[in-house]
Amino acid sequence: MANQFAIIVPQDFLGHMTVKSPCIGTCVLDPRSGFCIGCYRTGDEIGAWMGLSDGNKKRVIDKARKRKASMPKHANNRAAEAS
C-alpha cells in the first residue's frame, strides 16, 4: 500500500502562484481587430482564461502585449478613452 500525504499550502501562498487576469474592465471587442480594446485578448482567450494553466496564461498575456505594441497609436487611445 502506497503512503499517502497531503501538502498544506497557506492561502496567501496560492495567490502568488496564479497569474492575474489582464482584464481592466473595458470589455469591448473591436470588430476590426477582434481584440478586446482593454486587454488585447481575443474573445476565445477571454473565454478560456479560467481553464488555462499558468504557463498558458502567461503566453496569452505575452501575445496581448505584442498586439498592443503593434496597434496604431490611435487604437491604443480608444482603450484609454473607454476606461
C-alpha positions in Angstrom: 0.0 0.0 0.0 1.4 3.4 -1.0 2.0 6.1 1.6 -0.4 9.0 1.3 0.3 12.5 2.4 -1.1 16.0 1.9 0.7 19.2 1.4 -1.0 22.1 3.2 -0.3 25.4 1.5 -1.3 28.7 3.1 -4.0 30.5 1.0 -1.8 33.7 0.6 0.9 31.5 -1.0 -1.6 30.2 -3.5 -2.4 33.7 -4.5 1.2 34.2 -5.6 1.1 31.1 -7.8 -1.7 32.1 -10.0 -1.5 34.5 -12.9 -3.6 37.6 -12.6 -6.1 38.4 -15.4 -5.0 41.3 -17.6 -8.7 42.5 -17.7 -9.0 46.2 -16.9 -12.8 46.2 -17.0 -13.0 47.7 -20.5 -14.6 44.6 -22.1 -15.3 45.6 -25.7 -14.2 43.5 -28.7 -13.0 45.7 -31.6 -14.8 44.3 -34.7 -11.9 45.2 -36.9 -9.1 43.6 -35.0 -11.1 41.0 -33.0 -9.2 42.0 -29.8 -10.6 43.5 -26.6 -9.8 47.2 -26.6 -8.9 46.9 -22.9 -6.7 43.9 -22.6 -6.0 43.0 -26.2 -7.1 39.4 -25.8 -9.3 37.6 -28.3 -12.8 36.5 -27.3 -11.6 32.9 -27.3 -8.7 33.8 -25.0 -11.0 35.6 -22.6 -13.5 32.7 -22.6 -10.8 30.1 -21.9 -8.9 32.1 -19.3 -10.2 30.4 -16.2 -9.3 26.9 -17.5 -5.8 27.8 -18.7 -2.6 26.7 -16.9 -0.4 29.5 -15.5 2.0 28.9 -18.4 -0.7 29.3 -21.0 -2.0 32.4 -19.2 1.5 33.9 -19.4 1.6 33.1 -23.1 -1.7 34.8 -23.7 -0.5 37.9 -21.8 2.6 38.0 -23.9 0.6 37.8 -27.1 -1.7 40.5 -25.9 1.2 42.8 -25.0 2.7 42.2 -28.5 -0.7 43.0 -30.1 -1.0 46.2 -28.1 2.5 47.3 -29.1 1.8 46.6 -32.8 -1.5 48.5 -32.9 -1.6 52.1 -34.2 -1.3 54.7 -31.5 -4.9 55.9 -32.1 -6.2 52.4 -31.4 -4.5 52.4 -28.0 -6.0 55.8 -27.3 -9.5 54.3 -27.8 -8.9 51.9 -24.9 -7.8 54.8 -22.6 -10.9 56.9 -23.6 -13.2 54.0 -22.9 -11.9 53.3 -19.4 
